[in-house]
Amino acid sequence: MVRRSGRRPGNQDTKQSILEAARAVFAERGFDKASIRAIAGAAGVDPALVHHYFGTKEKLFLASMNSPVDPAEVIPQALAGPREEAGVRLVRVVLSVWDSPAGAAAVALMRSAMSNEWTARLMREFVVTQVLRRAVAELGIDEKEAPTRAALVATQIAGLAVVRYVLKVEPVASAEPDRLVAAVGPSVQRYLTGDLPDVF
Amino acid sequence: MVRRSGRRPGNQDTKQSILEAARAVFAERGFDKASIRAIAGAAGVDPALVHHYFGTKEKLFLASMNSPVDPAEVIPQALAGPREEAGVRLVRVVLSVWDSPAGAAAVALMRSAMSNEWTARLMREFVVTQVLRRAVAELGIDEKEAPTRAALVATQIAGLAVVRYVLKVEPVASAEPDRLVAAVGPSVQRYLTGDLPDVF
């Protein structure tokens, strides 16, 4: 409120149009096939303006999802350290984001993804391309096994979020993060690096 | 359509009123503290009529949740057999219900529970009192540990359902049930009967 940019009042509308176009194009084509040019086209603006406002395609995607954190920063930080403790650290960082004030946005996003096919697609793209893909790359997981391992990790992490923050089943809802990390971390570790009976 | 009961047309409305009252009372008081009498009172009918239409409180609860299966039948069946394979069998029965035509109702219920606090309470009551409580009783799990173990099982099962049926993250979304059972079963087994670092 104190600092005013010199931009014209129309800019907020333009940014909003770009974000709406981005959500539509990311949901329809998926993150990999969506281009800044296609999004700019859908919003009726020049691609340079999209770059100017949002930077990279990743940054635009995060903005369009109202992501409370940038996985490009959080994931490497979470996974730095011994490979055999990656599961524990991943659960810890997830809980620290969701337990923080930013968690409310994450809960809202999750709720919306459950009831709306379009948001579900965005959420899936977000989870797969921004979170899981980074995590498996960081851990150097075999490329053939990566999709299975990543999706299995997603089952445990998504379920933890649903039970703790949405359904609020006790004692998980009120448990100290450290206790949940100790209980759930090994399951995530097994999906990341353990012997799985099968890859599919 | 062939067999007609001799009941008056108003009966469907009465049943509907009872189901609505049941949802409200179960959500507000929880399953254990809700009584048939309170539900009948909220619906403005005689308690005997509630028993007549729906039988026990459990049956009324299942009807009010549109539950596609009766956990009282499914859970003992799922858990009969060696204790050390209970996790695998529990995941198998969950997938068989959700993969069946009844699964659509389960997905709808889950979606609704995510976006509506009131349905979330019903869902939590359903999961805790009808599914998890039966499962831990069936396995003879220590009473002190049961709530923690049950809620941890819920994180893995709910997450599997969300990732496979709602977010549809591949390859979990299209995987053969047997492969998912083999991958996820051991995590559930650990929550049910394994050494956990902590009980909370």
Interface residues (C-beta under 8 A of the other chain):
Chain A: M110 R111 S112 A113 M114 S115 A120 M123 R124 V127 V128 P147 T148 A151 L152 A154 T155 Q156 I157 A158 G159 L160 V162 V163 R164 V166 L167 K168 V169 E170 P171 V172 A175 E176 R179 A182 A183 V184 P186 S187 R190 Y191 L196 P197 D198 F200
Chain B: M110 R111 S112 A113 M114 S115 A120 M123 R124 V127 V128 P147 T148 A151 L152 A154 T155 Q156 I157 A158 G159 L160 V162 V163 R164 V166 L167 K168 V169 E170 P171 V172 A175 E176 R179 A182 A183 V184 P186 S187 R190 Y191 L196 P197 D198 F200
